[in-house]
Amino acid sequence: MSAVITPTPPHDADLAKSVLKLLGAYRLLIPALLLTLFLLGGDTHLVGSVFPQLLFSTTLAYLCSAALLSNLVPHLKAPQATALPLVLDGVALCLIIVASGGVESGLALLALVPLGGLALLTTFRISLLAAALGALLLLLQQGLLFFLGIADSAAAIAQTGYYGATYFLVAGSGAALGRRLRETQALVEQRDLDVANLAELSEYIVQHLRESLLVVDADDHIRLLNTSARHLLDATAQPGDLLAQVSPALAGLLVRWRAQDERTDTPVPATLTGVDGLQELGVHFAPLGRQRPSPVLIFLEDLSQLAVRAQQSKLAALGRLSASIAHEIRNPVGAMSHAAQLLAESSALTAEDQRLTQIMITHGRRVSQIVTSVLQLSRREPVIPQRLILGDWLTQFVDEFTVTLECAADKLRVIGPTAPIEIHVDPNHLRQLVWNLAENAVQLTHGAAAPVELCFGRLPGGGRPYLEIADRGPGVSSVDAERLFEPFFSRRTGGTGLGLFIARELAGCNGASLRYEPRAGGGSLFRVIFADPQHWKA
């Protein structure tokens, strides 16, 4: 009826704790129940009929000791936590069985629960040893009662044999079951560890993917968001946030995609602008599951990087070809322009000949200007960025611009915060870029009262510095806006069509972007968004 179990391995701690807790409850229940039966039985004594006083004292002591152990066991080490209750069970149950008249009372069955429960925690050998000790104690008890003339030897020995066999059966079964439980628990814990490792690995892979992705549930709450997507949408975004709070534009695209996807079940291409205003993002949606609405996996693709790489590859080939053509054209055009100038100085020319000669000179200069621009584009100097205070630089630029073009000082107006805004850019590239934009704006608003405004500051989302060149000119039609930055596309008569193209290329070389949008109230607005000053390269 008692045994000493070996210390349980670490992975058996939960099983041992659960079993010991159940045995502790059983240890409190049995003496309380026996004590109740004893007190309710009166003179008949339902239990403890042979030695009533012994039963009363034993059950009362057993109950008090069990209550004490229930508070003491959680603070003991494994050997003491199991040995003390086993000794208590063995002594108490032996005395209770003797006080009730031996095995014929049927109380020997009370030992099955502690024996079976503790067999779950021990090896097969120790379980059989405990069963053998329990059977031996029963034989000794019956021998004592036979010697005192209380028990019938033949019937008692037969019942003792039955109980002993039952002890061995319960102990063996409990040990086998305990071993299977421990193996199963170890396997489950190993699988849990594998799953946890896989989850951690998956989380690491997702967070360090160069591709940007996020998962949104059916209620439009973000469930997964990797680092790349967080940088594109909102640096403070966290799983659990509502998508509309993180990116209203993306939430609107998701609503439109869900509406179209339910009708057509075809991909819906979409684009939006990143939080810093630089990246143009391609958005791809993929449903997770068949229910509607379903969780959605959203991929964000930085189209600006793809466009830059494609444009660089195209320009590299185009630049080499253009430089060769421009070099071959430059000398003949120069010779024709020089000959036209000499011809114009002749006094024998008629007025009509003078007009034709002037046309030759004008268009010769235009061709020379185009050739110069193409050569400048193909032979661009390397970028040498410097730290500039944007407001101070703009003030110097306006002074130089108005003096060089001999326009009124109030034709350009600088608007911006008083706090210094620092940018990281090549000053020569910045001068050429802003000069092209400002010159176009001044020429398109010739005679207009409203000045060209140079507004600068920081974007509210990502905090990037920006510069806007805004005018009140005729604006750009939606058709022309799509071709505005293409080479040789011009809205002005006599223009080369390279100014805006070169301006965008210069912006890209310095990690900035140049965008156009219609100005509220009429006119055009060109916005230069500079590279993030918090991520300068050394």
Secondary structure, DSSP 8 states (H G I E B T S, - for coil): ---------GGGHHHHHHHHHHHHHHHHHHHHHHHHHHHHSTTS-SS-SS-HHHHHHHHHHHHHHHHHHHHHGGGS-HHHHHHHHHHHHHHHHHHHHHHTTSGGGSGGGGGHHHHHHHHTTS-HHHHHHHHHHHHHHHHHHHHHHHHTT-S-HHHHHHHHHHHHHHHHHHHHHHHHHHHHHHHHHHHHHHHHHHHHHHHHHHHHHHHT-SSEEEEE-TTSBEEEE-HHHHHHH-TT--TTSBHHHH-HHHHHHHHHHHHHHHHH-S---EEEE-TTS--EEEEEEEE-SSSSS--EEEEEEEHHHHHHHHHHHHHHHHHHHHHHHHHHHHHHHHHHHHHHHHHHT-TT--HHHHHHHHHHHHHHHHHHHHHHHHHHHHT------EEEEHHHHHHHHHHHHHHHHT--GGGEEEE--SS--EEEE-HHHHHHHHHHHHHHHHHHTTT-SS-EEEEEEE-TTT--EEEEEE--SS---HHHHTTTTSTT--SSTT--S-HHHHHHHHHHHTT-EEEEEE-TTSSEEEEEE---GGG---
